[in-house]
Amino acid sequence: MASGSVRNTYTLDDLDRGLIHALHLDGRAPFSRIAAVLGVSTQTVARRYQRLRSEAGLRVVGLPDPHRAGETQWLVRIAATPATAQTLARSLVRRPDTSWVKLTSGGTEIVTVAHAPRGADASGAMLLRDIPRTAGITAVSAHLLLHTYLGGPTAWRGRLGALSDEQQRRLAPPPATSYAAPPAGRDPASADLPLAPADPPLTPADRALLDALRQDGRTGHAELAAATGWSPATVARRLAGLRDRGTLFFDVEIDDALLGVTTQALLWMAVPPARLDGIATALARHAELAVVAATTGATNLVAHALCPDPAALHHYLTRRLGSLDAIRTLETAPVLHTLKAAGTSPTPLRPGAALKARSGGGTRTG
């Protein structure tokens, strides 16, 4: 993982960790409610939040559940020449149909998630139509994400643990009364309609709402109203409804190096289909992992490991994963730099990242 960022001079204290944990529980919780739980003033929480945003890269992002939002996700691995990889990665960051852009394996492989409408095959994703036209690419593989066992609404455990059970209970989002989107042609300010049992298709205004929240999950109702054409009251009701039925959730992005992570790796595993669910469920309980998902392809299980140092990653691979005989093969690809996370905005490139990206290497075990 690239180092040398100015951000990494920031040191998290107990208040920072409590605030991060609180935002994982409810990304849109008012500062006044967080302050009451943490035992500080509202002004203190607001100031600390702004400091974390400016110095630690903290962002709250609102994300759609792909299944409920009518999307499919493709995990795409792109092998490129060293001269091409950095430029290609930056171009992928700028695309609206990508997230999770990472440089791995010596800086010559890019891993990204491509989003496509449900029902589209791999060639239906705009990204996958454009990649073959790019010079310097040596190999491309696309893996459909079938099921997420860990990740999405479930935060990595390393970002949690700062709050007591009682504090977590007080910060849990309040139950929401669900409301449907305003029918076409109807005054949105008058909408007050319960959601149908089945998930209705998202409207263009819903998509605009989700796009705005992907950039900043704490965007105010007035700004969201301007983005959707709804009134602020309707925005509040619709937002509550989307959260209530699980179409929308909130995540927190922050530099994990501040939490003691210096070594990250993507783990590509092959597991017999009959054992896949059991193994994936077991891995989802491992504190070292932030993501566990089933995919298509020769490797049918992928995980994202976050460790304090290479020795800890080695210990995890040999002692924990090594004890699971159902894992037939394991490829370990070190993550050298994350250029874009789940939200729409890119992760700022750290000083020295280009040099670092050329100095690492991938390992394969099993």
Secondary structure, DSSP 4 states (H G I P E B T S, - for coil): -----GGGG----HHHHHHHHHHHH-TT--HHHHHHHHTS-HHHHHHHHHHHHHHH--EEEEEE-HHHHTEEEEEEEEEE-HHHHHHHHHHHHT-TTEEEEEEEGGGTEEEEEEEEETT--GGGSHHHHHGGGSTTEEEEEEEEEEEEEESTTS--GGG--SS-HHHHHHHSPPP----PPPPTTS-GGG---PPPSSPPPPPHHHHHHHHHHHH-TT--HHHHHHHHSS-HHHHHHHHHHHHHTTSEEEEEE--GGGGT--EEEEEEEE--HHHHHHHHHHHTT-TTEEEEEEESSSS-EEEEEEESSHHHHHHIIIIIGGG-TT--EEEEEEEEEEEE-SSSSBPPPPTTHHHHHTT---EEE-
